[in-house]
Amino acid sequence: MFDKLRPLHDKILVKRLEDNPKTTGGLYIPASATDNKAQQATVIATGNGKVLTDGSVLPLTIKVGDTVFIGKYTGTDAGNDYLIVREEEILGVIEKTV
């Protein structure tokens, strides 16, 4: 859907990962029964970096393909589980373990 959307400056386009909560008995809880939003997302696209007051650009540390942890109510909704967030709104990068 957002193949050609390039976020500006320190903005990042992310897609929330599916959050399928399951009870201890193995039953899945439908999303309509909860108000929980997935807090993990995949980075789809990034801007060039934050523009500082002296005009220089501070590059982003987040890369396309990173899995990140975000707040429940972070960012601007871009439809279909896509959000645009600032780099400073990202709480952490989820490292893949081997």
C-alpha positions as CSV (number, residue, x, y, z in Angstrom):
1,M,0.0,0.0,0.0
2,F,2.8,2.5,0.9
3,D,5.4,1.4,-1.5
4,K,6.1,5.0,-2.5
5,L,5.6,6.9,0.7
6,R,8.8,8.5,1.9
7,P,8.6,10.0,5.4
8,L,10.2,13.4,5.9
9,H,13.0,14.3,8.3
10,D,12.9,12.2,11.5
11,K,9.6,10.5,10.7
12,I,9.3,6.7,10.3
13,L,6.6,4.6,8.6
14,V,5.9,1.4,10.6
15,K,3.4,-1.4,10.3
16,R,2.0,-2.8,13.5
17,L,2.6,-6.5,13.9
18,E,-0.4,-8.8,14.5
19,D,-1.1,-9.2,18.2
20,N,-3.0,-12.4,18.7
21,P,-3.6,-12.7,22.5
22,K,-4.2,-16.2,23.7
23,T,-5.6,-17.4,27.0
24,T,-3.7,-19.9,29.1
25,G,-6.1,-22.5,27.8
26,G,-5.1,-21.8,24.2
27,L,-8.1,-19.8,23.1
28,Y,-7.6,-16.8,21.0
29,I,-9.2,-13.5,22.0
30,P,-10.6,-11.6,19.1
31,A,-9.3,-8.0,18.6
32,S,-12.9,-6.7,18.9
33,A,-13.0,-8.0,22.5
34,T,-10.0,-5.9,23.6
35,D,-8.8,-2.4,23.3
36,N,-5.1,-3.5,23.2
37,K,-3.1,-2.4,20.2
38,A,0.0,-4.2,19.1
39,Q,3.1,-2.5,20.4
40,Q,5.6,-4.2,18.0
41,A,6.0,-2.9,14.5
42,T,8.2,-3.3,11.5
43,V,9.9,-0.3,10.0
44,I,8.8,0.1,6.3
45,A,10.4,3.5,5.4
46,T,12.4,6.2,7.1
47,G,13.1,9.9,6.5
48,N,16.6,11.3,6.0
49,G,17.1,12.4,9.6
50,K,16.4,15.2,12.1
51,V,17.1,18.7,11.0
52,L,19.0,20.5,13.7
53,T,18.8,24.3,14.4
54,D,22.1,24.9,12.6
55,G,20.7,23.3,9.5
56,S,22.7,20.1,9.7
57,V,21.0,16.7,9.6
58,L,21.3,14.1,12.3
59,P,20.9,10.7,10.7
60,L,18.4,8.2,12.1
61,T,19.5,5.1,14.0
62,I,16.5,3.1,13.0
63,K,16.7,1.2,9.7
64,V,14.2,-0.2,7.3
65,G,13.4,-3.8,8.4
66,D,14.0,-3.2,12.1
67,T,11.3,-4.6,14.5
68,V,10.6,-1.8,17.0
69,F,8.6,-1.4,20.3
70,I,6.2,1.5,20.3
71,G,3.7,2.9,22.7
72,K,0.0,2.0,22.4
73,Y,-1.1,5.4,21.4
74,T,2.0,6.6,19.6
75,G,2.1,8.1,16.1
76,T,-0.3,9.2,13.5
77,D,-2.6,6.6,11.9
78,A,-1.9,6.1,8.2
79,G,-4.6,3.3,7.8
80,N,-4.4,-0.5,7.7
81,D,-2.2,-0.9,10.7
82,Y,0.3,1.7,9.3
83,L,1.6,4.5,11.5
84,I,3.9,7.4,11.1
85,V,6.0,8.0,14.2
86,R,9.0,10.2,15.1
87,E,12.2,8.4,15.9
88,E,12.0,9.7,19.5
89,E,8.6,8.0,19.9
90,I,10.2,4.6,19.4
91,L,10.8,3.0,22.7
92,G,13.3,0.4,21.5
93,V,14.6,-1.9,18.8
94,I,13.8,-5.6,19.3
95,E,17.0,-7.6,18.6
96,K,16.6,-11.0,17.0
97,T,18.1,-13.8,19.0
98,V,19.6,-16.8,17.4
